[in-house]
Amino acid sequence: MDMETGVYQNYVKKESWRTVLTLAYQSLGVVYGDLSTSPLYVYKSTFEEDIQHSETNEEIFGVLSFVFWTLTLVPLLKYVFIVLRADDNGEGGTFALYSLLCRHARVNSLPNCQLADEDLIEYKKDNIGLAPKSSFGSRLKSTLEKHRVLQRFLLVLALIGTCMVIGDGILTPAISVFSAVSGLELSMSKEHHKYVEVPVTCIILIGLFALQHYGTHRVGFLFAPVVLIWLICISAIGLYNIIYWNPHVYQALSPYYMYKFLRKTQRGGWMSLGGILLCITGSEAMFADLGHFSQLSIKIAFTSLVYPSLILAYMGQAAYLSKHHIIESDYRIGFYVSVPEKLRWPVLVIAILAAVVGSQAIITGTFSIIKQCSSLGCFPRVKIVHTSSKIHGQIYIPEINWLLMVLCLAVTVGFRDTRRMGNASGLAVITVMLVTTCLMSLVIVLCWQKNVFFAIGFVFFFGTIEALYFTASLVKFSEGAWVPIALAFIFLIVMCVWHYGTLKKYEFDVQNKVSINWLLSLGPSLGIVRVRGIGLIHTELVSGIPAIFSHFVTNLPAFHQVLVFLCVKSVPVPHVRPEERFLVGHIGPREFRLYRCIVRYGYRDVHKDDMEFEKDLVCSIAEFIRSESVSPGNVTDDLVKDDDKMTVVGTCSSHTDGIQMSEDDSANTEAAGPSELKEIRSPPVNKPRKRVRFIVPESPQIHSGAREELQELMEAREAGIAYILGHSYVKAKQGSSLIKKLVINFGYEFLRRNSRLPTYALSVPHASTLEVGMIYHV
């Protein structure tokens, strides 16, 4: 499947039941790995310190009741039936909600947005642009659009949720693998166990992170069977324990047992909610990984298999513990205690495999959300490796991978027990859920255009539940809960500094761009020597001439015969369709041979490599020349200050009835194509080089001026492409405050020096690259 076009087919065609069931099966390994391993540590974390298991069984039955209703209300009711519907053209997660709000309320954090972006098909879905039906919705929309402070608060809220997801990517592998390995405690003495548990966990974690660069597609087919076997295993053991030890345990599902539990345990019971909270770790993955599956498949997998299996597992553990109040081992409460002795070793192996699968899913999700942040200008640029050419979204980020590994090992070695790991993981999980609840309330009013009372009811009901768990987790600040707060704070500072520096840099570009009148006064030759070839000038500007152009021309008065001002930017939609990829326009009169090309990507799109990108770029300019010649009025309404007129042009594969380009190294190769097409060929040359040909449709006819322009573009492509990149040094201008100087001169500059080049420049040939240095005083 083509990575660029295949991703849209899932949303166009109606899925058959076979496809839905297949996706539901596959989602077990990707979405539910983390959630399904939570029985390993929930009871152990809950009874670790705050409450004690007594012969009255009020504690264990109260905890079971809390677990049942928490699983029912949060993952089942909130996520499966409500939040999953708030997808962004099939994509889910914190940034999907933020992207929806950006488009509906025009609070985009990206500086180089255009009106033309709102004409994208993905942008216009879901009645975007229509005024909210309720008067409150209209007032809320106008308030958000008017007040920059509220827009920044909305962005920071989304970033906090993102930072906690990254923190969860550090804590979940540690607690999942550690809890699975803790099954060894029942097979050896306490003295030996403490010297085995941590090293074995660290070895598994190092192996897990070391294998990330191979991608998950090679072993991904094993993920779903592992989780399926694990779910069958825990549900079967749970059912056995219910029947054998306490068939009446189902009575504890009554909410009355929650009241009895809190009445008896009081403050200790409230503090133990931080352990009960761990039963819903991984629930956010149902929404975050929505882009890889479909709503229906995720709902079917959860309601028909995952939810019943988890309930049986927790009921089985409670049934066993209700009849075992004094256990010979020091490890009184835990998952492996309730496993029949003969099955402990096989269950241990399956548990470790399931924990690895669950950890893999959260690591992949962390890579994905960091890529989204980077695309929207909220995270320093990092190297993104696509590990599969067939499966969309399979990415690997080396720097983040090793950072996660180091921090994950530090948490494992530093804590060495599930109690503090659970406190840390619980706070990260519940914070993400609170952020989702807040953003969802705005989506209900602004995007779904529902009555404000629906939003208030949603926030009040789910927000109250989550706030209760949040306070219980926050109380454990000194006992591990400080870790996600510290990690989130550091990542939030990095994101805010990078975003602020990026905005200031763009503002400088806008304020110092060169006037189009200056360019027109130079004449067709621009007052300089025009050499053969295409010059690609990379810029963040979507209008005007960047300052690096005049800076370069002033110092070296020579440039290429065809100049293209190239802007590669992200738009607040998950995907941009290939037929809408490029916006192309002339700068100045046609004979200047100056073009502006804006390449638009969604925050989950795959950026093409340099050779394919070059071909698409040149082909889009050629198609623009042809279409302008055929119908000069076929331009968008997006008129910018320097009178640029932009035309939407797709990639080569998206306009098969337009101009096609072929390249070969032989001067004598004949064109392959239909008989009704005729070719524009470059003149014969003495030395062998790459032959470039434009295959132009016979009808409609194009005039001679456009034919000459195509001829010159073809000759320039044969001569080669040079990349001109701006290398900026950002400094705070004189008179700036001390905080701004610290942020720009030290914070942003440090991040800029240690981040990657822009995505489009990563694969640019060094021999064809020219960097123009400039100092930006912002």
Disulfide bonds with the S-S distance in Angstrom:
none
